[in-house]
Amino acid sequence: MDHYNRGLEKSIGQFDVTHNFKLSYVYELPVGRGKHFNLGGNKVANVVLGDWRVSAVHLYSSGLPVGLGAAVGFPIFNGGNRATVPGYDGWAGAQAGSRFDPQVDRFFQPATFFGAQPQDRLGNSTRYNSKLRLFPNYAENFSLGKNFHLLEKVRLSFRLEAFNLFNRVRFGTGPNGLTNPNFGRLTGNQDILLDPRRMQLALKLYW
């Protein structure tokens, strides 16, 4: 942005994720015909209780780093200016309770915390602040499935799938421009970064 201050381009990466844990598994219940818990000749019990499987994907990761902007333009400068900041500590807004509440809390400190934005020079902040990140991401997706053997070469596959099973909520930051009147305030669905719980059923016939 500033050829006379190239140190501003030295920044943590936009997609830096400090911690990222993923776990996936598939477990077939050992119940039914040919399994450890064989239900013998009880065909009804084998159909109802046999051939079930459980699978899941767990996702847990740190949030991405954030940056600030300032709507200060110059006649000979074509681009978005960055903010002028006193430092990189303490950008996060205070929370009234034990958990973030978008009705009363802001993601950032008030704009006054960062001071007046000069109108005659480029900002002094780097691209992203490594000391402040988006809220972490926690999500669990589960699937429950079963095969029904109808004939020798015909079977019916049933699946119940749930995405974000525990209906976790992950908030965004709100506008990150210091001159925006809603700076740091979550104002709409665009500030919900994780989809609410979704469930679906599926049937597939193999022949």
SERO-4910 file (N, C-alpha, C, O; in steps of 0.05 Angstrom, whole numbers):
BEGIN
 pado doro    nc1    nc2    nc3   cac1   cac2   cac3    cc1    cc2    cc3    oc1    oc2    oc3
  Met    A     17    -24      0      0      0      0     17     25      0     12     44    -14
  Asp    A     39     25     16     56     48     19     85     40     12     97     25     27
  His    A     95     49    -11    121     42    -19    143     52     -1    166     42     -1
  Tyr    A    137     72     16    156     83     35    154     69     62    170     76     80
  Asn    A    136     51     65    134     36     90    125      8     84    103      0     90
  Arg    A    144     -7     73    137    -34     64    134    -54     87    125    -76     83
  Gly    A    141    -45    111    137    -62    134    108    -68    139    101    -87    153
  Leu    A     90    -51    128     61    -55    132     52    -80    118     31    -91    124
  Glu    A     67    -89     98     59   -113     83     68   -139     97     60   -161     89
  Lys    A     83   -137    118     91   -160    134     69   -166    154     65   -151    173
  Ser    A     54   -187    149     30   -193    165     25   -223    166     34   -238    149
  Ile    A     11   -230    186      2   -258    187    -17   -263    164    -31   -245    155
  Gly    A    -18   -288    154    -35   -294    131    -64   -292    136    -73   -297    159
  Gln    A    -79   -285    116   -108   -282    118   -121   -308    127   -141   -307    142
  Phe    A   -111   -331    118   -124   -357    124   -108   -373    144   -110   -397    145
  Asp    A    -94   -359    162    -79   -373    183    -98   -384    203   -114   -370    215
  Val    A    -96   -410    208   -111   -424    229    -92   -437    248    -79   -456    241
  Thr    A    -89   -426    272    -69   -436    290    -74   -464    298    -55   -481    298
  His    A    -98   -471    305   -105   -498    313   -128   -508    296   -148   -494    292
  Asn    A   -125   -532    286   -145   -543    268   -147   -574    273   -129   -588    266
  Phe    A   -169   -582    284   -172   -611    291   -197   -622    276   -219   -610    278
  Lys    A   -193   -644    262   -214   -656    247   -214   -686    253   -193   -699    253
  Leu    A   -238   -697    259   -240   -725    265   -264   -736    250   -286   -725    251
  Ser    A   -260   -758    236   -282   -771    222   -280   -801    227   -258   -812    229
  Tyr    A   -303   -814    228   -304   -843    233   -330   -855    223   -350   -841    220
  Val    A   -329   -881    219   -352   -897    212   -352   -921    229   -332   -935    231
  Tyr    A   -375   -927    242   -377   -950    260   -402   -967    252   -424   -956    252
  Glu    A   -397   -992    246   -419  -1010    240   -426  -1025    265   -409  -1038    277
  Leu    A   -451  -1023    274   -460  -1037    298   -457  -1068    294   -467  -1078    273
  Pro    A   -445  -1081    313   -440  -1111    309   -465  -1127    316   -464  -1146    332
  Val    A   -488  -1120    304   -513  -1133    310   -526  -1142    283   -526  -1126    264
  Gly    A   -536  -1166    283   -550  -1175    259   -537  -1200    247   -518  -1211    258
  Arg    A   -547  -1208    224   -538  -1232    211   -508  -1230    203   -500  -1210    190
  Gly    A   -492  -1250    211   -464  -1250    205   -447  -1232    222   -423  -1230    217
  Lys    A   -459  -1219    242   -444  -1201    260   -438  -1215    287   -447  -1238    291
  His    A   -424  -1201    304   -417  -1213    330   -441  -1220    346   -442  -1241    359
  Phe    A   -461  -1203    346   -486  -1208    360   -506  -1217    340   -523  -1202    330
  Asn    A   -506  -1243    334   -523  -1254    314   -551  -1259    327   -553  -1271    349
  Leu    A   -571  -1250    313   -598  -1253    324   -611  -1279    316   -636  -1282    319
  Gly    A   -595  -1298    306   -605  -1324    300   -625  -1324    277   -622  -1309    257
  Gly    A   -645  -1340    279   -665  -1342    257   -687  -1323    259   -707  -1325    244
  Asn    A   -686  -1304    277   -707  -1284    280   -704  -1263    258   -689  -1244    261
  Lys    A   -719  -1267    236   -716  -1250    212   -725  -1221    218   -713  -1202    209
  Val    A   -746  -1219    234   -756  -1192    240   -736  -1176    256   -731  -1152    250
  Ala    A   -723  -1189    276   -703  -1175    292   -679  -1168    275   -668  -1146    279
  Asn    A   -671  -1185    257   -648  -1179    239   -655  -1155    222   -637  -1138    217
  Val    A   -679  -1154    211   -686  -1131    194   -687  -1105    210   -678  -1084    200
  Val    A   -698  -1106    234   -702  -1082    250   -676  -1072    263   -670  -1049    263
  Leu    A   -660  -1091    274   -637  -1084    290   -610  -1087    275   -590  -1076    285
  Gly    A   -609  -1102    254   -584  -1107    241   -576  -1086    220   -592  -1071    210
  Asp    A   -550  -1086    214   -538  -1070    192   -541  -1040    196   -543  -1025    176
  Trp    A   -540  -1031    221   -539  -1002    226   -510   -992    226   -492  -1007    235
  Arg    A   -506   -968    218   -479   -956    219   -481   -927    228   -501   -913    221
  Val    A   -461   -918    242   -460   -890    252   -435   -878    241   -413   -890    243
  Ser    A   -436   -854    230   -413   -840    221   -415   -810    229   -436   -800    234
  Ala    A   -392   -798    231   -391   -770    240   -366   -756    231   -346   -768    225
  Val    A   -368   -729    229   -345   -712    223   -345   -690    244   -365   -675    246
  His    A   -324   -688    259   -321   -667    280   -301   -646    269   -279   -653    260
  Leu    A   -307   -620    271   -290   -599    262   -286   -579    285   -306   -567    295
  Tyr    A   -262   -574    293   -256   -554    314   -231   -539    305   -210   -550    301
  Ser    A   -233   -513    302   -211   -497    293   -211   -469    305   -232   -459    313
  Ser    A   -187   -456    305   -185   -429    313   -197   -410    292   -201   -418    269
  Gly    A   -203   -386    301   -213   -366    282   -192   -353    266   -168   -354    273
  Leu    A   -200   -342    243   -181   -328    226   -174   -300    237   -191   -289    251
  Pro    A   -151   -290    231   -144   -262    240   -161   -241    226   -171   -246    204
  Val    A   -164   -219    239   -181   -197    228   -164   -172    224   -142   -169    236
  Gly    A   -174   -155    207   -161   -129    202   -181   -107    203   -205   -112    205
  Leu    A   -172    -82    201   -189    -59    202   -186    -43    176   -166    -44    163
  Gly    A   -207    -28    170   -206    -10    147   -215     18    155   -226     22    176
  Ala    A   -209     37    137   -217     64    142   -224     77    116   -209     76     96
  Ala    A   -248     88    114   -258    100     89   -246    128     85   -260    148     85
  Val    A   -220    128     81   -206    154     76   -194    152     49   -175    136     44
  Gly    A   -203    167     30   -193    166      2   -176    190     -5   -177    211      7
  Phe    A   -159    186    -25   -141    207    -35   -144    209    -65   -148    189    -78
  Pro    A   -141    233    -76   -145    236   -105   -126    219   -122   -134    210   -143
  Ile    A   -101    215   -112    -82    200   -129    -78    172   -119    -60    157   -128
  Phe    A    -94    163   -100    -91    136    -89   -116    120    -95   -138    127    -86
  Asn    A   -113     99   -110   -136     82   -118   -135     56   -102   -121     37   -109
  Gly    A   -150     55    -81   -151     32    -64   -163     38    -37   -166     62    -30
  Gly    A   -169     17    -21   -180     21      5   -158     26     25   -139     11     27
  Asn    A   -160     48     40   -140     54     60   -143     37     85   -165     27     91
  Arg    A   -121     32     99   -122     17    124   -124     37    147   -121     61    144
  Ala    A   -130     26    170   -135     43    193   -108     52    205    -87     40    202
  Thr    A   -110     74    219    -88     84    236    -94     76    265   -114     83    276
  Val    A    -76     60    276    -82     48    303    -59     54    322    -36     58    313
  Pro    A    -65     56    348    -44     61    368    -27     36    374     -5     39    385
  Gly    A    -37     13    367    -22    -13    372    -41    -36    365    -61    -32    352
  Tyr    A    -33    -60    372    -48    -84    364    -60    -99    388    -70   -121    385
  Asp    A    -58    -87    412    -70   -100    435    -97    -87    442   -102    -64    436
  Gly    A   -115   -104    453   -140    -94    464   -160    -86    444   -178    -70    450
  Trp    A   -160    -97    420   -180    -90    400   -207   -102    406   -228    -90    398
  Ala    A   -208   -124    420   -234   -138    425   -252   -122    444   -243   -110    463
  Gly    A   -278   -121    437   -297   -107    453   -303   -122    479   -299   -146    481
  Ala    A   -312   -107    499   -319   -120    524   -346   -135    522   -363   -127    507
  Gln    A   -349   -156    538   -373   -171    538   -387   -167    565   -375   -167    586
  Ala    A   -414   -162    563   -429   -157    588   -433   -182    604   -433   -180    629
  Gly    A   -435   -205    592   -439   -230    606   -416   -250    600   -395   -243    590
  Ser    A   -421   -275    608   -401   -295    604   -399   -304    575   -379   -316    567
  Arg    A   -419   -298    558   -419   -306    530   -426   -281    513   -440   -263    522
  Phe    A   -415   -281    489   -420   -259    471   -450   -257    463   -462   -277    455
  Asp    A   -461   -234    467   -489   -229    461   -491   -206    440   -485   -183    446
  Pro    A   -498   -213    415   -498   -192    394   -518   -170    399   -517   -149    386
  Gln    A   -537   -174    417   -556   -152    423   -543   -129    439   -552   -107    437
  Val    A   -523   -136    455   -511   -115    472   -481   -112    468   -470    -91    475
  Asp    A   -468   -132    458   -439   -132    455   -430   -125    427   -445   -129    408
  Arg    A   -406   -114    425   -394   -109    399   -368   -125    397   -354   -130    417
  Phe    A   -362   -134    373   -338   -150    369   -313   -133    375   -294   -143    387
  Phe    A   -313   -108    365   -290    -90    369   -295    -70    391   -318    -66    400
  Gln    A   -274    -58    400   -276    -35    417   -290    -12    402   -291    -13    377
  Pro    A   -301      8    416   -313     30    401   -292     44    383   -268     42    389
  Ala    A   -301     57    362   -282     69    344   -264     90    357   -242     95    349
  Thr    A   -274    102    379   -258    122    393   -233    110    406   -214    124    411
  Phe    A   -234     84    411   -210     70    422   -186     73    403   -163     74    413
  Phe    A   -191     74    377   -169     74    358   -161    103    351   -141    107    336
  Gly    A   -175    122    361   -168    150    356   -178    160    329   -189    145    313
  Ala    A   -175    186    325   -184    199    301   -167    189    277   -143    184    280
  Gln    A   -181    185    254   -167    175    230   -158    199    213   -174    215    203
  Pro    A   -131    202    210   -120    224    194   -131    224    166   -135    203    154
  Gln    A   -136    248    156   -147    251    129   -126    257    108   -132    260     84
  Asp    A   -100    258    116    -79    267     98    -57    247     95    -36    254     84
  Arg    A    -60    222    104    -39    203    102    -50    174    102    -73    170    111
  Leu    A    -34    156     94    -42    128     94    -41    117    123    -26    127    140
  Gly    A    -57     96    127    -58     84    154    -32     69    161    -16     64    143
  Asn    A    -29     63    186     -5     50    195     -8     21    204     10      9    215
  Ser    A    -32      9    199    -37    -18    208    -29    -38    186    -31    -32    162
  Thr    A    -21    -62    195    -15    -83    176    -42    -95    166    -64    -86    174
  Arg    A    -39   -115    148    -64   -127    137    -81   -139    158   -106   -135    158
  Tyr    A    -69   -155    176    -85   -170    196    -71   -169    223    -46   -168    225
  Asn    A    -87   -170    243    -77   -169    271    -76   -198    281    -97   -210    284
  Ser    A    -52   -208    287    -50   -235    297    -60   -238    325    -62   -261    335
  Lys    A    -65   -216    339    -74   -217    367   -104   -217    370   -115   -219    392
  Leu    A   -119   -215    348   -148   -216    349   -158   -232    326   -150   -228    303
  Arg    A   -176   -251    332   -186   -269    312   -216   -271    313   -228   -264    333
  Leu    A   -227   -282    292   -255   -289    292   -261   -310    314   -242   -322    324
  Phe    A   -286   -313    322   -292   -333    341   -285   -361    330   -287   -365    306
  Pro    A   -277   -380    347   -269   -406    337   -293   -421    325   -316   -414    330
  Asn    A   -287   -441    309   -307   -456    295   -309   -484    308   -290   -499    309
  Tyr    A   -333   -491    317   -339   -517    328   -364   -528    313   -385   -515    312
  Ala    A   -361   -551    302   -384   -563    287   -382   -593    287   -360   -605    286
  Glu    A   -405   -606    288   -407   -635    287   -429   -643    268   -451   -634    269
  Asn    A   -422   -661    249   -441   -672    230   -443   -702    234   -423   -716    236
  Phe    A   -467   -712    236   -472   -740    242   -490   -753    221   -506   -740    207
  Ser    A   -486   -779    218   -503   -795    199   -509   -821    212   -492   -835    224
  Leu    A   -534   -829    209   -544   -856    218   -555   -870    193   -573   -860    180
  Gly    A   -545   -894    187   -553   -907    163   -558   -937    167   -549   -949    187
  Lys    A   -573   -949    149   -580   -977    151   -586   -988    123   -597   -974    106
  Asn    A   -578  -1013    118   -584  -1027     93   -606  -1047     98   -605  -1063    117
  Phe    A   -626  -1047     81   -647  -1067     82   -643  -1086     58   -645  -1077     35
  His    A   -637  -1111     63   -633  -1130     41   -661  -1142     33   -672  -1158     47
  Leu    A   -670  -1133     10   -697  -1142      1   -696  -1168    -14   -711  -1186     -8
  Leu    A   -678  -1170    -33   -673  -1194    -49   -643  -1199    -50   -628  -1184    -39
  Glu    A   -635  -1220    -64   -607  -1227    -65   -590  -1204    -77   -568  -1198    -67
  Lys    A   -601  -1190    -97   -586  -1169   -110   -600  -1142   -106   -592  -1122   -120
  Val    A   -619  -1140    -89   -634  -1115    -85   -632  -1107    -56   -638  -1123    -38
  Arg    A   -624  -1082    -51   -624  -1072    -24   -632  -1043    -24   -629  -1029    -44
  Leu    A   -641  -1034     -1   -650  -1007      3   -632   -994     25   -630  -1005     47
  Ser    A   -620   -972     18   -603   -958     37   -618   -933     48   -628   -917     33
  Phe    A   -618   -932     75   -631   -910     89   -610   -893    104   -592   -904    116
  Arg    A   -613   -867    102   -594   -849    117   -609   -826    130   -628   -815    118
  Leu    A   -602   -820    155   -610   -796    169   -585   -780    174   -567   -789    188
  Glu    A   -584   -756    163   -560   -739    166   -567   -713    180   -588   -701    175
  Ala    A   -549   -705    197   -552   -680    212   -526   -664    210   -505   -673    217
  Phe    A   -529   -639    201   -506   -621    198   -508   -600    221   -529   -589    226
  Asn    A   -485   -595    234   -485   -578    258   -505   -588    278   -524   -574    286
  Leu    A   -502   -613    286   -522   -628    302   -529   -613    328   -552   -612    335
  Phe    A   -510   -600    341   -515   -587    366   -523   -558    363   -524   -542    382
  Asn    A   -528   -550    338   -538   -523    331   -520   -501    343   -530   -482    356
  Arg    A   -494   -504    340   -475   -485    350   -478   -459    334   -483   -459    310
  Val    A   -473   -437    347   -474   -410    335   -446   -399    334   -431   -400    354
  Arg    A   -439   -388    311   -413   -375    308   -418   -347    296   -427   -345    273
  Phe    A   -411   -326    311   -416   -299    302   -392   -288    287   -369   -297    290
  Gly    A   -398   -268    270   -377   -254    256   -368   -229    271   -370   -228    296
  Thr    A   -359   -209    256   -348   -185    269   -366   -160    266   -362   -140    280
  Gly    A   -385   -161    247   -398   -136    239   -380   -120    221   -358   -130    215
  Pro    A   -387    -96    213   -370    -79    196   -343    -74    209   -342    -69    233
  Asn    A   -321    -75    194   -295    -71    206   -283    -44    197   -259    -40    201
  Gly    A   -299    -27    185   -289      0    178   -294     19    200   -316     22    210
  Leu    A   -273     33    209   -275     50    233   -295     73    229   -306     83    248
  Thr    A   -300     81    204   -319    103    200   -347     94    196   -365    110    192
  Asn    A   -352     68    197   -379     57    194   -394     61    221   -384     53    242
  Pro    A   -418     73    220   -433     77    246   -439     51    260   -444     51    284
  Asn    A   -440     28    246   -445      2    258   -419    -14    263   -420    -38    265
  Phe    A   -397      0    265   -371    -13    269   -372    -33    292   -378    -26    315
  Gly    A   -366    -58    286   -365    -79    306   -392    -89    316   -392   -107    333
  Arg    A   -414    -79    305   -440    -88    314   -452   -108    294   -452   -102    270
  Leu    A   -461   -130    304   -473   -151    287   -501   -142    280   -518   -139    297
  Thr    A   -506   -138    254   -531   -126    245   -549   -144    228   -572   -136    222
  Gly    A   -540   -168    220   -557   -184    203   -546   -213    201   -527   -220    214
  Asn    A   -560   -228    183   -553   -256    180   -525   -260    169   -513   -281    172
  Gln    A   -514   -239    155   -487   -242    145   -466   -245    167   -444   -253    161
  Asp    A   -474   -239    191   -455   -241    214   -459   -268    228   -448   -272    250
  Ile    A   -474   -286    217   -476   -314    227   -460   -331    208   -468   -336    186
  Leu    A   -436   -340    217   -417   -353    200   -421   -383    198   -409   -397    182
  Leu    A   -439   -394    215   -444   -423    215   -474   -428    211   -490   -416    225
  Asp    A   -480   -444    191   -508   -450    186   -522   -463    209   -509   -479    223
  Pro    A   -547   -457    215   -561   -472    236   -564   -501    229   -559   -510    207
  Arg    A   -572   -516    249   -575   -545    245   -594   -552    222   -615   -540    220
  Arg    A   -585   -570    205   -601   -580    183   -601   -610    184   -581   -623    190
  Met    A   -624   -622    178   -627   -651    178   -641   -660    153   -657   -645    141
  Gln    A   -634   -683    143   -646   -693    119   -647   -724    119   -631   -737    133
  Leu    A   -666   -734    105   -670   -763    102   -665   -771     73   -670   -756     55
  Ala    A   -654   -795     69   -648   -804     42   -654   -834     40   -649   -849     59
  Leu    A   -664   -842     17   -668   -870     11   -656   -875    -17   -660   -860    -36
  Lys    A   -642   -897    -19   -629   -904    -44   -633   -934    -49   -626   -951    -32
  Leu    A   -643   -940    -73   -648   -968    -80   -626   -978    -98   -620   -966   -119
  Tyr    A   -615  -1001    -91   -594  -1014   -107   -606  -1040   -119   -618  -1056   -104
  Trp    A   -602  -1044   -145   -611  -1069   -156   -592  -1078   -179   -597  -1099   -191
***
